[in-house]
Every structure is written in C-alpha cells, then in structure tokens.
Amino acid sequence: MATYTTKAGDMWDAIAYKQLGSVNYTDRLMNLNQQYRGIYIFPSGIVLTLPERETKINSSLPPWKRKGASA
C-alpha cells in the first residue's frame, strides 16, 4: 500500500482529497490509521497508510462497452 508523510497543518479530509481525489476516502483513511484518529490538524512527519482507490464503472454504458467487461 501507498503511504503519505504529513506536512504541518494537514487535515484528514484535505489529505484524502489531495492524495486520493475525493474527500469520500476520509473514513477509509482514518480507519487504516487508527493510532492517529485523535489528531485533527497534523504536525509534519507522520506516515499514513493510504487506502486503495476504487475504480468506478460507468453504469450508463452497456455491459459490453464497460472497461474490464468480459466478452
């Protein structure tokens, strides 16, 4: 898994957005780093484990046109 080393002033939601592309990853990020859940504004130098990004399927496409669909 990937990691991120905090900079002074980082916050959970900002890390999720900047590193993973969405604040929707905030809960997963916090769950993977339980030992730091009490921190709201990070100091520099804490190494956090980043969750895997989800791959979204565009459901508006028919199944045979979706990326990764098998024939």
C-alpha positions as CSV (number, residue, x, y, z in Angstrom):
1,M,0.0,0.0,0.0
2,A,1.0,3.6,-0.6
3,T,1.9,6.0,2.2
4,Y,1.8,9.7,2.7
5,T,4.0,11.7,5.1
6,T,2.1,14.6,6.6
7,K,3.1,18.3,6.5
8,A,2.3,20.7,9.3
9,G,-1.4,21.8,9.0
10,D,-2.6,18.8,7.0
11,M,-6.1,17.6,7.9
12,W,-7.8,14.2,7.2
13,D,-10.2,15.4,4.5
14,A,-7.5,17.5,2.7
15,I,-5.2,14.5,2.6
16,A,-8.0,12.3,1.2
17,Y,-8.8,14.9,-1.4
18,K,-5.2,15.7,-2.5
19,Q,-3.8,12.1,-2.4
20,L,-6.9,10.1,-3.4
21,G,-9.0,12.6,-5.4
22,S,-12.1,12.8,-3.1
23,V,-13.0,13.6,0.5
24,N,-15.1,10.4,0.3
25,Y,-12.0,8.5,1.2
26,T,-11.6,10.2,4.6
27,D,-13.3,7.5,6.6
28,R,-11.2,4.8,5.0
29,L,-8.0,6.8,5.5
30,M,-8.9,7.2,9.2
31,N,-9.7,3.6,9.6
32,L,-6.4,2.5,8.2
33,N,-4.6,4.8,10.6
34,Q,-6.4,4.3,13.9
35,Q,-3.5,5.3,16.0
36,Y,-3.8,8.9,14.7
37,R,-7.6,9.3,14.9
38,G,-7.3,11.8,17.7
39,I,-5.3,14.2,15.6
40,Y,-7.3,16.8,13.7
41,I,-4.5,19.0,12.4
42,F,-1.3,17.1,11.8
43,P,2.2,18.0,12.5
44,S,4.8,17.2,9.9
45,G,6.4,13.8,9.6
46,I,3.6,11.3,10.4
47,V,3.5,8.5,7.9
48,L,-0.1,7.5,7.0
49,T,-1.2,4.4,5.0
50,L,-3.4,5.4,2.1
51,P,-6.4,3.2,1.1
52,E,-6.6,1.8,-2.4
53,R,-8.7,3.9,-4.8
54,E,-11.9,2.5,-6.2
55,T,-12.4,2.0,-9.9
56,K,-15.8,3.3,-10.8
57,I,-17.8,1.6,-13.6
58,N,-19.7,3.9,-15.8
59,S,-23.1,2.3,-15.4
60,S,-24.6,4.4,-18.3
61,L,-22.6,2.3,-20.8
62,P,-24.0,-1.1,-21.8
63,P,-22.1,-4.0,-20.2
64,W,-20.1,-4.9,-23.3
65,K,-18.7,-1.4,-23.5
66,R,-17.6,-1.1,-19.9
67,K,-13.9,-1.2,-19.2
68,G,-12.9,-4.6,-18.0
69,A,-16.0,-6.3,-19.1
70,S,-15.5,-9.8,-20.4
71,A,-17.0,-11.0,-23.7
